[in-house]
Amino acid sequence: MSEKHYRFFQNRECEFFPCHEGVEETEFNCLFCYCPLYALGEKCGGGFVYTESGVKSCEHCPFPHRRENYEAILRRFPELAVLAAKREKAP
């Protein structure tokens, strides 16, 4: 599997394409349209800001849309698994 097409997807028909500045159109990866790292809050590593109302805004963060960041995102999945794990309630 030298091509690894699963690592890159582009939807040029999307009405928002490209939705973030800072990534060349030919390299813009739509695979992580909704960034899986969002749930990590301040620890996501991207260029986010919090709005005045406290909402995390990734409007100016191109990190998940850069073709070369596929592996970096996958390496963070263990952290996401901890957030998603079912926990026993304390007595």
PyMOL Python script that loads the backbone (N, CA, C, O; Angstrom):
from pymol import cmd

cmd.read_pdbstr("""\
ATOM      1  N   MET A   1       0.840  -1.190   0.000  1.00  0.00           N
ATOM      2  CA  MET A   1       0.000   0.000   0.000  1.00  0.00           C
ATOM      3  C   MET A   1       0.874   1.238   0.000  1.00  0.00           C
ATOM      4  O   MET A   1       0.880   1.996   0.970  1.00  0.00           O
ATOM      5  N   SER A   2       1.585   1.441  -1.041  1.00  0.00           N
ATOM      6  CA  SER A   2       2.470   2.592  -1.088  1.00  0.00           C
ATOM      7  C   SER A   2       1.733   3.908  -1.319  1.00  0.00           C
ATOM      8  O   SER A   2       2.263   4.972  -0.997  1.00  0.00           O
ATOM      9  N   GLU A   3       0.532   3.856  -1.868  1.00  0.00           N
ATOM     10  CA  GLU A   3      -0.209   5.088  -2.165  1.00  0.00           C
ATOM     11  C   GLU A   3      -0.837   5.707  -0.926  1.00  0.00           C
ATOM     12  O   GLU A   3      -0.786   6.924  -0.751  1.00  0.00           O
ATOM     13  N   LYS A   4      -1.429   4.888  -0.064  1.00  0.00           N
ATOM     14  CA  LYS A   4      -2.050   5.345   1.183  1.00  0.00           C
ATOM     15  C   LYS A   4      -3.105   6.426   0.945  1.00  0.00           C
ATOM     16  O   LYS A   4      -3.085   7.475   1.589  1.00  0.00           O
ATOM     17  N   HIS A   5      -4.011   6.168   0.030  1.00  0.00           N
ATOM     18  CA  HIS A   5      -5.067   7.125  -0.290  1.00  0.00           C
ATOM     19  C   HIS A   5      -6.009   7.382   0.888  1.00  0.00           C
ATOM     20  O   HIS A   5      -6.672   8.419   0.929  1.00  0.00           O
ATOM     21  N   TYR A   6      -6.076   6.463   1.832  1.00  0.00           N
ATOM     22  CA  TYR A   6      -6.944   6.627   2.994  1.00  0.00           C
ATOM     23  C   TYR A   6      -6.529   7.794   3.883  1.00  0.00           C
ATOM     24  O   TYR A   6      -7.303   8.219   4.741  1.00  0.00           O
ATOM     25  N   ARG A   7      -5.346   8.306   3.695  1.00  0.00           N
ATOM     26  CA  ARG A   7      -4.813   9.394   4.527  1.00  0.00           C
ATOM     27  C   ARG A   7      -5.222  10.784   4.062  1.00  0.00           C
ATOM     28  O   ARG A   7      -4.964  11.774   4.747  1.00  0.00           O
ATOM     29  N   PHE A   8      -5.855  10.857   2.902  1.00  0.00           N
ATOM     30  CA  PHE A   8      -6.170  12.160   2.324  1.00  0.00           C
ATOM     31  C   PHE A   8      -7.507  12.096   1.599  1.00  0.00           C
ATOM     32  O   PHE A   8      -7.768  11.170   0.832  1.00  0.00           O
ATOM     33  N   PHE A   9      -8.342  13.085   1.852  1.00  0.00           N
ATOM     34  CA  PHE A   9      -9.644  13.191   1.195  1.00  0.00           C
ATOM     35  C   PHE A   9      -9.911  14.673   0.966  1.00  0.00           C
ATOM     36  O   PHE A   9      -9.628  15.508   1.825  1.00  0.00           O
ATOM     37  N   GLN A  10     -10.453  14.982  -0.191  1.00  0.00           N
ATOM     38  CA  GLN A  10     -10.759  16.375  -0.479  1.00  0.00           C
ATOM     39  C   GLN A  10     -12.156  16.468  -1.090  1.00  0.00           C
ATOM     40  O   GLN A  10     -12.497  15.709  -1.998  1.00  0.00           O
ATOM     41  N   ASN A  11     -12.960  17.403  -0.588  1.00  0.00           N
ATOM     42  CA  ASN A  11     -14.313  17.615  -1.097  1.00  0.00           C
ATOM     43  C   ASN A  11     -14.407  19.041  -1.635  1.00  0.00           C
ATOM     44  O   ASN A  11     -14.821  19.961  -0.930  1.00  0.00           O
ATOM     45  N   ARG A  12     -14.023  19.200  -2.869  1.00  0.00           N
ATOM     46  CA  ARG A  12     -14.043  20.522  -3.495  1.00  0.00           C
ATOM     47  C   ARG A  12     -15.455  21.028  -3.756  1.00  0.00           C
ATOM     48  O   ARG A  12     -15.640  22.208  -4.052  1.00  0.00           O
ATOM     49  N   GLU A  13     -16.451  20.155  -3.651  1.00  0.00           N
ATOM     50  CA  GLU A  13     -17.841  20.571  -3.848  1.00  0.00           C
ATOM     51  C   GLU A  13     -18.465  21.131  -2.571  1.00  0.00           C
ATOM     52  O   GLU A  13     -19.568  21.677  -2.605  1.00  0.00           O
ATOM     53  N   CYS A  14     -17.773  21.000  -1.464  1.00  0.00           N
ATOM     54  CA  CYS A  14     -18.267  21.537  -0.195  1.00  0.00           C
ATOM     55  C   CYS A  14     -18.387  23.050  -0.297  1.00  0.00           C
ATOM     56  O   CYS A  14     -17.477  23.716  -0.790  1.00  0.00           O
ATOM     57  N   GLU A  15     -19.488  23.585   0.158  1.00  0.00           N
ATOM     58  CA  GLU A  15     -19.710  25.030   0.075  1.00  0.00           C
ATOM     59  C   GLU A  15     -18.733  25.828   0.929  1.00  0.00           C
ATOM     60  O   GLU A  15     -18.645  27.048   0.789  1.00  0.00           O
ATOM     61  N   PHE A  16     -18.000  25.155   1.812  1.00  0.00           N
ATOM     62  CA  PHE A  16     -17.044  25.847   2.669  1.00  0.00           C
ATOM     63  C   PHE A  16     -15.590  25.638   2.235  1.00  0.00           C
ATOM     64  O   PHE A  16     -14.677  26.195   2.844  1.00  0.00           O
ATOM     65  N   PHE A  17     -15.374  24.844   1.196  1.00  0.00           N
ATOM     66  CA  PHE A  17     -14.008  24.521   0.770  1.00  0.00           C
ATOM     67  C   PHE A  17     -13.299  25.718   0.177  1.00  0.00           C
ATOM     68  O   PHE A  17     -13.877  26.414  -0.657  1.00  0.00           O
ATOM     69  N   PRO A  18     -12.081  25.980   0.573  1.00  0.00           N
ATOM     70  CA  PRO A  18     -11.419  25.482   1.781  1.00  0.00           C
ATOM     71  C   PRO A  18     -11.893  26.276   2.987  1.00  0.00           C
ATOM     72  O   PRO A  18     -12.045  27.494   2.898  1.00  0.00           O
ATOM     73  N   CYS A  19     -12.122  25.633   4.074  1.00  0.00           N
ATOM     74  CA  CYS A  19     -12.726  26.287   5.239  1.00  0.00           C
ATOM     75  C   CYS A  19     -11.716  27.004   6.129  1.00  0.00           C
ATOM     76  O   CYS A  19     -12.112  27.778   7.001  1.00  0.00           O
ATOM     77  N   HIS A  20     -10.444  26.767   5.933  1.00  0.00           N
ATOM     78  CA  HIS A  20      -9.408  27.421   6.730  1.00  0.00           C
ATOM     79  C   HIS A  20      -8.330  27.969   5.814  1.00  0.00           C
ATOM     80  O   HIS A  20      -8.006  27.361   4.794  1.00  0.00           O
ATOM     81  N   GLU A  21      -7.780  29.103   6.170  1.00  0.00           N
ATOM     82  CA  GLU A  21      -6.665  29.680   5.423  1.00  0.00           C
ATOM     83  C   GLU A  21      -5.359  29.065   5.922  1.00  0.00           C
ATOM     84  O   GLU A  21      -5.303  28.499   7.014  1.00  0.00           O
ATOM     85  N   GLY A  22      -4.331  29.182   5.123  1.00  0.00           N
ATOM     86  CA  GLY A  22      -3.020  28.731   5.560  1.00  0.00           C
ATOM     87  C   GLY A  22      -2.619  27.371   5.027  1.00  0.00           C
ATOM     88  O   GLY A  22      -1.541  26.878   5.357  1.00  0.00           O
ATOM     89  N   VAL A  23      -3.462  26.749   4.207  1.00  0.00           N
ATOM     90  CA  VAL A  23      -3.135  25.473   3.587  1.00  0.00           C
ATOM     91  C   VAL A  23      -3.413  25.620   2.098  1.00  0.00           C
ATOM     92  O   VAL A  23      -4.488  26.063   1.695  1.00  0.00           O
ATOM     93  N   GLU A  24      -2.439  25.246   1.297  1.00  0.00           N
ATOM     94  CA  GLU A  24      -2.615  25.333  -0.149  1.00  0.00           C
ATOM     95  C   GLU A  24      -3.772  24.425  -0.582  1.00  0.00           C
ATOM     96  O   GLU A  24      -3.895  23.299  -0.099  1.00  0.00           O
ATOM     97  N   GLU A  25      -4.606  24.910  -1.480  1.00  0.00           N
ATOM     98  CA  GLU A  25      -5.798  24.161  -1.901  1.00  0.00           C
ATOM     99  C   GLU A  25      -5.487  22.740  -2.339  1.00  0.00           C
ATOM    100  O   GLU A  25      -6.236  21.824  -2.001  1.00  0.00           O
ATOM    101  N   THR A  26      -4.415  22.528  -3.076  1.00  0.00           N
ATOM    102  CA  THR A  26      -4.087  21.180  -3.559  1.00  0.00           C
ATOM    103  C   THR A  26      -3.694  20.251  -2.423  1.00  0.00           C
ATOM    104  O   THR A  26      -3.743  19.033  -2.590  1.00  0.00           O
ATOM    105  N   GLU A  27      -3.306  20.786  -1.278  1.00  0.00           N
ATOM    106  CA  GLU A  27      -2.892  20.002  -0.118  1.00  0.00           C
ATOM    107  C   GLU A  27      -3.946  19.975   0.988  1.00  0.00           C
ATOM    108  O   GLU A  27      -3.733  19.346   2.025  1.00  0.00           O
ATOM    109  N   PHE A  28      -5.070  20.643   0.782  1.00  0.00           N
ATOM    110  CA  PHE A  28      -6.090  20.775   1.831  1.00  0.00           C
ATOM    111  C   PHE A  28      -6.785  19.435   2.049  1.00  0.00           C
ATOM    112  O   PHE A  28      -7.428  18.905   1.143  1.00  0.00           O
ATOM    113  N   ASN A  29      -6.650  18.889   3.263  1.00  0.00           N
ATOM    114  CA  ASN A  29      -7.204  17.585   3.607  1.00  0.00           C
ATOM    115  C   ASN A  29      -8.518  17.750   4.368  1.00  0.00           C
ATOM    116  O   ASN A  29      -8.550  18.354   5.440  1.00  0.00           O
ATOM    117  N   CYS A  30      -9.583  17.219   3.815  1.00  0.00           N
ATOM    118  CA  CYS A  30     -10.911  17.295   4.436  1.00  0.00           C
ATOM    119  C   CYS A  30     -11.206  16.075   5.313  1.00  0.00           C
ATOM    120  O   CYS A  30     -12.284  15.984   5.900  1.00  0.00           O
ATOM    121  N   LEU A  31     -10.269  15.148   5.404  1.00  0.00           N
ATOM    122  CA  LEU A  31     -10.499  13.906   6.141  1.00  0.00           C
ATOM    123  C   LEU A  31     -10.943  14.164   7.584  1.00  0.00           C
ATOM    124  O   LEU A  31     -11.855  13.504   8.082  1.00  0.00           O
ATOM    125  N   PHE A  32     -10.310  15.108   8.240  1.00  0.00           N
ATOM    126  CA  PHE A  32     -10.667  15.439   9.624  1.00  0.00           C
ATOM    127  C   PHE A  32     -11.440  16.757   9.643  1.00  0.00           C
ATOM    128  O   PHE A  32     -11.071  17.699  10.344  1.00  0.00           O
ATOM    129  N   CYS A  33     -12.505  16.804   8.871  1.00  0.00           N
ATOM    130  CA  CYS A  33     -13.330  18.008   8.776  1.00  0.00           C
ATOM    131  C   CYS A  33     -13.712  18.502  10.173  1.00  0.00           C
ATOM    132  O   CYS A  33     -13.600  19.689  10.477  1.00  0.00           O
ATOM    133  N   TYR A  34     -14.155  17.588  10.999  1.00  0.00           N
ATOM    134  CA  TYR A  34     -14.408  17.898  12.403  1.00  0.00           C
ATOM    135  C   TYR A  34     -13.237  17.302  13.167  1.00  0.00           C
ATOM    136  O   TYR A  34     -13.133  16.083  13.302  1.00  0.00           O
ATOM    137  N   CYS A  35     -12.380  18.139  13.653  1.00  0.00           N
ATOM    138  CA  CYS A  35     -11.128  17.698  14.262  1.00  0.00           C
ATOM    139  C   CYS A  35     -11.369  16.783  15.463  1.00  0.00           C
ATOM    140  O   CYS A  35     -12.057  17.170  16.408  1.00  0.00           O
ATOM    141  N   PRO A  36     -10.809  15.573  15.431  1.00  0.00           N
ATOM    142  CA  PRO A  36     -10.972  14.671  16.580  1.00  0.00           C
ATOM    143  C   PRO A  36     -10.259  15.172  17.835  1.00  0.00           C
ATOM    144  O   PRO A  36     -10.556  14.717  18.940  1.00  0.00           O
ATOM    145  N   LEU A  37      -9.330  16.097  17.671  1.00  0.00           N
ATOM    146  CA  LEU A  37      -8.583  16.610  18.820  1.00  0.00           C
ATOM    147  C   LEU A  37      -9.332  17.699  19.583  1.00  0.00           C
ATOM    148  O   LEU A  37      -8.890  18.121  20.652  1.00  0.00           O
ATOM    149  N   TYR A  38     -10.447  18.149  19.052  1.00  0.00           N
ATOM    150  CA  TYR A  38     -11.243  19.188  19.700  1.00  0.00           C
ATOM    151  C   TYR A  38     -11.562  18.795  21.145  1.00  0.00           C
ATOM    152  O   TYR A  38     -11.520  19.630  22.049  1.00  0.00           O
ATOM    153  N   ALA A  39     -11.876  17.530  21.345  1.00  0.00           N
ATOM    154  CA  ALA A  39     -12.277  17.050  22.671  1.00  0.00           C
ATOM    155  C   ALA A  39     -11.158  17.143  23.698  1.00  0.00           C
ATOM    156  O   ALA A  39     -11.421  17.055  24.898  1.00  0.00           O
ATOM    157  N   LEU A  40      -9.937  17.316  23.262  1.00  0.00           N
ATOM    158  CA  LEU A  40      -8.814  17.423  24.195  1.00  0.00           C
ATOM    159  C   LEU A  40      -8.697  18.812  24.811  1.00  0.00           C
ATOM    160  O   LEU A  40      -7.810  19.062  25.626  1.00  0.00           O
ATOM    161  N   GLY A  41      -9.584  19.703  24.423  1.00  0.00           N
ATOM    162  CA  GLY A  41      -9.611  21.047  24.997  1.00  0.00           C
ATOM    163  C   GLY A  41      -8.304  21.784  24.785  1.00  0.00           C
ATOM    164  O   GLY A  41      -7.801  21.851  23.664  1.00  0.00           O
ATOM    165  N   GLU A  42      -7.753  22.331  25.845  1.00  0.00           N
ATOM    166  CA  GLU A  42      -6.517  23.116  25.765  1.00  0.00           C
ATOM    167  C   GLU A  42      -5.308  22.273  25.383  1.00  0.00           C
ATOM    168  O   GLU A  42      -4.277  22.820  24.993  1.00  0.00           O
ATOM    169  N   LYS A  43      -5.416  20.954  25.487  1.00  0.00           N
ATOM    170  CA  LYS A  43      -4.297  20.064  25.195  1.00  0.00           C
ATOM    171  C   LYS A  43      -4.287  19.566  23.751  1.00  0.00           C
ATOM    172  O   LYS A  43      -3.519  18.661  23.424  1.00  0.00           O
ATOM    173  N   CYS A  44      -5.116  20.131  22.886  1.00  0.00           N
ATOM    174  CA  CYS A  44      -5.211  19.647  21.507  1.00  0.00           C
ATOM    175  C   CYS A  44      -3.950  19.942  20.699  1.00  0.00           C
ATOM    176  O   CYS A  44      -3.620  19.190  19.782  1.00  0.00           O
ATOM    177  N   GLY A  45      -3.250  21.012  21.019  1.00  0.00           N
ATOM    178  CA  GLY A  45      -2.029  21.359  20.308  1.00  0.00           C
ATOM    179  C   GLY A  45      -2.245  22.246  19.093  1.00  0.00           C
ATOM    180  O   GLY A  45      -1.282  22.607  18.416  1.00  0.00           O
ATOM    181  N   GLY A  46      -3.482  22.599  18.807  1.00  0.00           N
ATOM    182  CA  GLY A  46      -3.772  23.442  17.644  1.00  0.00           C
ATOM    183  C   GLY A  46      -3.842  24.910  17.997  1.00  0.00           C
ATOM    184  O   GLY A  46      -3.662  25.304  19.149  1.00  0.00           O
ATOM    185  N   GLY A  47      -4.107  25.708  16.984  1.00  0.00           N
ATOM    186  CA  GLY A  47      -4.170  27.158  17.161  1.00  0.00           C
ATOM    187  C   GLY A  47      -5.586  27.635  17.414  1.00  0.00           C
ATOM    188  O   GLY A  47      -6.167  28.327  16.578  1.00  0.00           O
ATOM    189  N   PHE A  48      -6.135  27.279  18.535  1.00  0.00           N
ATOM    190  CA  PHE A  48      -7.506  27.640  18.893  1.00  0.00           C
ATOM    191  C   PHE A  48      -7.511  28.868  19.795  1.00  0.00           C
ATOM    192  O   PHE A  48      -6.471  29.294  20.297  1.00  0.00           O
ATOM    193  N   VAL A  49      -8.690  29.423  19.987  1.00  0.00           N
ATOM    194  CA  VAL A  49      -8.908  30.476  20.976  1.00  0.00           C
ATOM    195  C   VAL A  49     -10.237  30.179  21.664  1.00  0.00           C
ATOM    196  O   VAL A  49     -11.075  29.449  21.134  1.00  0.00           O
ATOM    197  N   TYR A  50     -10.413  30.740  22.822  1.00  0.00           N
ATOM    198  CA  TYR A  50     -11.715  30.661  23.486  1.00  0.00           C
ATOM    199  C   TYR A  50     -12.433  31.979  23.253  1.00  0.00           C
ATOM    200  O   TYR A  50     -11.849  33.052  23.408  1.00  0.00           O
ATOM    201  N   THR A  51     -13.685  31.893  22.885  1.00  0.00           N
ATOM    202  CA  THR A  51     -14.477  33.100  22.666  1.00  0.00           C
ATOM    203  C   THR A  51     -14.828  33.711  24.013  1.00  0.00           C
ATOM    204  O   THR A  51     -14.594  33.098  25.055  1.00  0.00           O
ATOM    205  N   GLU A  52     -15.386  34.911  24.000  1.00  0.00           N
ATOM    206  CA  GLU A  52     -15.786  35.578  25.241  1.00  0.00           C
ATOM    207  C   GLU A  52     -16.787  34.758  26.036  1.00  0.00           C
ATOM    208  O   GLU A  52     -16.835  34.843  27.263  1.00  0.00           O
ATOM    209  N   SER A  53     -17.593  33.954  25.326  1.00  0.00           N
ATOM    210  CA  SER A  53     -18.591  33.129  26.016  1.00  0.00           C
ATOM    211  C   SER A  53     -18.020  31.782  26.462  1.00  0.00           C
ATOM    212  O   SER A  53     -18.747  30.950  27.006  1.00  0.00           O
ATOM    213  N   GLY A  54     -16.711  31.562  26.232  1.00  0.00           N
ATOM    214  CA  GLY A  54     -16.069  30.342  26.719  1.00  0.00           C
ATOM    215  C   GLY A  54     -16.077  29.175  25.749  1.00  0.00           C
ATOM    216  O   GLY A  54     -15.688  28.069  26.126  1.00  0.00           O
ATOM    217  N   VAL A  55     -16.501  29.384  24.524  1.00  0.00           N
ATOM    218  CA  VAL A  55     -16.544  28.315  23.528  1.00  0.00           C
ATOM    219  C   VAL A  55     -15.197  28.235  22.821  1.00  0.00           C
ATOM    220  O   VAL A  55     -14.618  29.259  22.456  1.00  0.00           O
ATOM    221  N   LYS A  56     -14.704  27.023  22.630  1.00  0.00           N
ATOM    222  CA  LYS A  56     -13.439  26.825  21.927  1.00  0.00           C
ATOM    223  C   LYS A  56     -13.669  27.046  20.435  1.00  0.00           C
ATOM    224  O   LYS A  56     -14.531  26.404  19.836  1.00  0.00           O
ATOM    225  N   SER A  57     -12.907  27.942  19.843  1.00  0.00           N
ATOM    226  CA  SER A  57     -13.034  28.237  18.415  1.00  0.00           C
ATOM    227  C   SER A  57     -11.752  27.825  17.685  1.00  0.00           C
ATOM    228  O   SER A  57     -10.656  28.266  18.029  1.00  0.00           O
ATOM    229  N   CYS A  58     -11.913  26.977  16.681  1.00  0.00           N
ATOM    230  CA  CYS A  58     -10.788  26.499  15.879  1.00  0.00           C
ATOM    231  C   CYS A  58     -10.818  27.122  14.485  1.00  0.00           C
ATOM    232  O   CYS A  58     -10.212  26.607  13.546  1.00  0.00           O
ATOM    233  N   GLU A  59     -11.517  28.213  14.372  1.00  0.00           N
ATOM    234  CA  GLU A  59     -11.736  28.882  13.091  1.00  0.00           C
ATOM    235  C   GLU A  59     -10.437  29.180  12.339  1.00  0.00           C
ATOM    236  O   GLU A  59     -10.401  29.120  11.110  1.00  0.00           O
ATOM    237  N   HIS A  60      -9.392  29.495  13.064  1.00  0.00           N
ATOM    238  CA  HIS A  60      -8.139  29.865  12.418  1.00  0.00           C
ATOM    239  C   HIS A  60      -7.050  28.800  12.573  1.00  0.00           C
ATOM    240  O   HIS A  60      -5.863  29.097  12.442  1.00  0.00           O
ATOM    241  N   CYS A  61      -7.459  27.568  12.849  1.00  0.00           N
ATOM    242  CA  CYS A  61      -6.502  26.474  13.038  1.00  0.00           C
ATOM    243  C   CYS A  61      -6.539  25.529  11.837  1.00  0.00           C
ATOM    244  O   CYS A  61      -7.526  24.821  11.639  1.00  0.00           O
ATOM    245  N   PRO A  62      -5.481  25.512  11.040  1.00  0.00           N
ATOM    246  CA  PRO A  62      -5.441  24.626   9.883  1.00  0.00           C
ATOM    247  C   PRO A  62      -4.839  23.243  10.184  1.00  0.00           C
ATOM    248  O   PRO A  62      -4.727  22.421   9.274  1.00  0.00           O
ATOM    249  N   PHE A  63      -4.457  22.973  11.421  1.00  0.00           N
ATOM    250  CA  PHE A  63      -3.718  21.751  11.760  1.00  0.00           C
ATOM    251  C   PHE A  63      -4.329  20.462  11.191  1.00  0.00           C
ATOM    252  O   PHE A  63      -3.609  19.716  10.527  1.00  0.00           O
ATOM    253  N   PRO A  64      -5.610  20.161  11.412  1.00  0.00           N
ATOM    254  CA  PRO A  64      -6.131  18.877  10.900  1.00  0.00           C
ATOM    255  C   PRO A  64      -6.285  18.850   9.379  1.00  0.00           C
ATOM    256  O   PRO A  64      -6.521  17.787   8.804  1.00  0.00           O
ATOM    257  N   HIS A  65      -6.156  19.982   8.736  1.00  0.00           N
ATOM    258  CA  HIS A  65      -6.338  20.046   7.284  1.00  0.00           C
ATOM    259  C   HIS A  65      -5.017  19.998   6.515  1.00  0.00           C
ATOM    260  O   HIS A  65      -5.007  20.061   5.285  1.00  0.00           O
ATOM    261  N   ARG A  66      -3.929  19.888   7.227  1.00  0.00           N
ATOM    262  CA  ARG A  66      -2.633  19.750   6.559  1.00  0.00           C
ATOM    263  C   ARG A  66      -2.365  18.268   6.310  1.00  0.00           C
ATOM    264  O   ARG A  66      -2.392  17.457   7.236  1.00  0.00           O
ATOM    265  N   ARG A  67      -2.110  17.931   5.062  1.00  0.00           N
ATOM    266  CA  ARG A  67      -1.878  16.543   4.661  1.00  0.00           C
ATOM    267  C   ARG A  67      -0.854  15.857   5.561  1.00  0.00           C
ATOM    268  O   ARG A  67      -1.031  14.694   5.924  1.00  0.00           O
ATOM    269  N   GLU A  68       0.208  16.560   5.922  1.00  0.00           N
ATOM    270  CA  GLU A  68       1.303  15.951   6.676  1.00  0.00           C
ATOM    271  C   GLU A  68       0.974  15.691   8.150  1.00  0.00           C
ATOM    272  O   GLU A  68       1.788  15.084   8.845  1.00  0.00           O
ATOM    273  N   ASN A  69      -0.172  16.121   8.648  1.00  0.00           N
ATOM    274  CA  ASN A  69      -0.516  15.945  10.063  1.00  0.00           C
ATOM    275  C   ASN A  69      -1.346  14.702  10.356  1.00  0.00           C
ATOM    276  O   ASN A  69      -1.765  14.497  11.495  1.00  0.00           O
ATOM    277  N   TYR A  70      -1.586  13.881   9.360  1.00  0.00           N
ATOM    278  CA  TYR A  70      -2.381  12.659   9.556  1.00  0.00           C
ATOM    279  C   TYR A  70      -1.814  11.808  10.694  1.00  0.00           C
ATOM    280  O   TYR A  70      -2.546  11.447  11.616  1.00  0.00           O
ATOM    281  N   GLU A  71      -0.524  11.486  10.640  1.00  0.00           N
ATOM    282  CA  GLU A  71       0.096  10.645  11.672  1.00  0.00           C
ATOM    283  C   GLU A  71       0.072  11.316  13.039  1.00  0.00           C
ATOM    284  O   GLU A  71      -0.145  10.645  14.048  1.00  0.00           O
ATOM    285  N   ALA A  72       0.288  12.607  13.090  1.00  0.00           N
ATOM    286  CA  ALA A  72       0.277  13.334  14.366  1.00  0.00           C
ATOM    287  C   ALA A  72      -1.089  13.227  15.035  1.00  0.00           C
ATOM    288  O   ALA A  72      -1.178  13.102  16.257  1.00  0.00           O
ATOM    289  N   ILE A  73      -2.141  13.277  14.241  1.00  0.00           N
ATOM    290  CA  ILE A  73      -3.501  13.148  14.793  1.00  0.00           C
ATOM    291  C   ILE A  73      -3.731  11.729  15.287  1.00  0.00           C
ATOM    292  O   ILE A  73      -4.269  11.535  16.377  1.00  0.00           O
ATOM    293  N   LEU A  74      -3.333  10.737  14.504  1.00  0.00           N
ATOM    294  CA  LEU A  74      -3.521   9.346  14.931  1.00  0.00           C
ATOM    295  C   LEU A  74      -2.768   9.026  16.215  1.00  0.00           C
ATOM    296  O   LEU A  74      -3.249   8.245  17.035  1.00  0.00           O
ATOM    297  N   ARG A  75      -1.600   9.617  16.397  1.00  0.00           N
ATOM    298  CA  ARG A  75      -0.828   9.377  17.633  1.00  0.00           C
ATOM    299  C   ARG A  75      -1.565   9.874  18.881  1.00  0.00           C
ATOM    300  O   ARG A  75      -1.248   9.444  19.990  1.00  0.00           O
ATOM    301  N   ARG A  76      -2.524  10.754  18.720  1.00  0.00           N
ATOM    302  CA  ARG A  76      -3.256  11.315  19.860  1.00  0.00           C
ATOM    303  C   ARG A  76      -4.487  10.495  20.241  1.00  0.00           C
ATOM    304  O   ARG A  76      -5.127  10.776  21.254  1.00  0.00           O
ATOM    305  N   PHE A  77      -4.825   9.477  19.433  1.00  0.00           N
ATOM    306  CA  PHE A  77      -6.030   8.704  19.703  1.00  0.00           C
ATOM    307  C   PHE A  77      -6.033   8.010  21.063  1.00  0.00           C
ATOM    308  O   PHE A  77      -7.112   7.873  21.638  1.00  0.00           O
ATOM    309  N   PRO A  78      -4.909   7.562  21.619  1.00  0.00           N
ATOM    310  CA  PRO A  78      -4.958   7.006  22.976  1.00  0.00           C
ATOM    311  C   PRO A  78      -5.496   8.005  24.007  1.00  0.00           C
ATOM    312  O   PRO A  78      -6.201   7.614  24.937  1.00  0.00           O
ATOM    313  N   GLU A  79      -5.171   9.273  23.847  1.00  0.00           N
ATOM    314  CA  GLU A  79      -5.706  10.300  24.748  1.00  0.00           C
ATOM    315  C   GLU A  79      -7.216  10.434  24.590  1.00  0.00           C
ATOM    316  O   GLU A  79      -7.937  10.625  25.569  1.00  0.00           O
ATOM    317  N   LEU A  80      -7.681  10.334  23.360  1.00  0.00           N
ATOM    318  CA  LEU A  80      -9.129  10.402  23.116  1.00  0.00           C
ATOM    319  C   LEU A  80      -9.828   9.177  23.683  1.00  0.00           C
ATOM    320  O   LEU A  80     -10.950   9.281  24.177  1.00  0.00           O
ATOM    321  N   ALA A  81      -9.179   8.015  23.618  1.00  0.00           N
ATOM    322  CA  ALA A  81      -9.758   6.792  24.157  1.00  0.00           C
ATOM    323  C   ALA A  81      -9.971   6.899  25.660  1.00  0.00           C
ATOM    324  O   ALA A  81     -10.950   6.374  26.190  1.00  0.00           O
ATOM    325  N   VAL A  82      -9.060   7.574  26.345  1.00  0.00           N
ATOM    326  CA  VAL A  82      -9.203   7.777  27.798  1.00  0.00           C
ATOM    327  C   VAL A  82     -10.455   8.622  28.064  1.00  0.00           C
ATOM    328  O   VAL A  82     -11.206   8.337  28.996  1.00  0.00           O
ATOM    329  N   LEU A  83     -10.679   9.643  27.263  1.00  0.00           N
ATOM    330  CA  LEU A  83     -11.861  10.487  27.448  1.00  0.00           C
ATOM    331  C   LEU A  83     -13.150   9.709  27.181  1.00  0.00           C
ATOM    332  O   LEU A  83     -14.176   9.946  27.819  1.00  0.00           O
ATOM    333  N   ALA A  84     -13.081   8.783  26.234  1.00  0.00           N
ATOM    334  CA  ALA A  84     -14.279   8.046  25.824  1.00  0.00           C
ATOM    335  C   ALA A  84     -14.539   6.801  26.668  1.00  0.00           C
ATOM    336  O   ALA A  84     -15.623   6.222  26.592  1.00  0.00           O
ATOM    337  N   ALA A  85     -13.572   6.386  27.460  1.00  0.00           N
ATOM    338  CA  ALA A  85     -13.708   5.157  28.236  1.00  0.00           C
ATOM    339  C   ALA A  85     -14.814   5.255  29.282  1.00  0.00           C
ATOM    340  O   ALA A  85     -15.018   6.298  29.903  1.00  0.00           O
ATOM    341  N   LYS A  86     -15.504   4.169  29.456  1.00  0.00           N
ATOM    342  CA  LYS A  86     -16.557   4.111  30.467  1.00  0.00           C
ATOM    343  C   LYS A  86     -15.874   3.991  31.841  1.00  0.00           C
ATOM    344  O   LYS A  86     -15.019   3.132  32.056  1.00  0.00           O
ATOM    345  N   ARG A  87     -16.262   4.843  32.721  1.00  0.00           N
ATOM    346  CA  ARG A  87     -15.672   4.869  34.060  1.00  0.00           C
ATOM    347  C   ARG A  87     -16.704   4.455  35.089  1.00  0.00           C
ATOM    348  O   ARG A  87     -17.891   4.758  34.963  1.00  0.00           O
ATOM    349  N   GLU A  88     -16.232   3.762  36.104  1.00  0.00           N
ATOM    350  CA  GLU A  88     -17.129   3.434  37.210  1.00  0.00           C
ATOM    351  C   GLU A  88     -17.332   4.668  38.051  1.00  0.00           C
ATOM    352  O   GLU A  88     -16.402   5.441  38.286  1.00  0.00           O
ATOM    353  N   LYS A  89     -18.565   4.848  38.505  1.00  0.00           N
ATOM    354  CA  LYS A  89     -18.868   6.000  39.362  1.00  0.00           C
ATOM    355  C   LYS A  89     -18.343   5.746  40.769  1.00  0.00           C
ATOM    356  O   LYS A  89     -18.429   4.635  41.291  1.00  0.00           O
ATOM    357  N   ALA A  90     -17.805   6.787  41.364  1.00  0.00           N
ATOM    358  CA  ALA A  90     -17.304   6.662  42.748  1.00  0.00           C
ATOM    359  C   ALA A  90     -18.490   6.469  43.681  1.00  0.00           C
ATOM    360  O   ALA A  90     -19.550   7.061  43.480  1.00  0.00           O
ATOM    361  N   PRO A  91     -18.307   5.640  44.699  1.00  0.00           N
ATOM    362  CA  PRO A  91     -19.419   5.376  45.648  1.00  0.00           C
ATOM    363  C   PRO A  91     -19.777   6.588  46.482  1.00  0.00           C
ATOM    364  O   PRO A  91     -20.682   6.520  47.314  1.00  0.00           O
TER     365      PRO A  91
END
""", "prot")
cmd.dss("prot")
cmd.show_as("cartoon", "prot")
cmd.util.cbc("prot")
cmd.orient("prot")
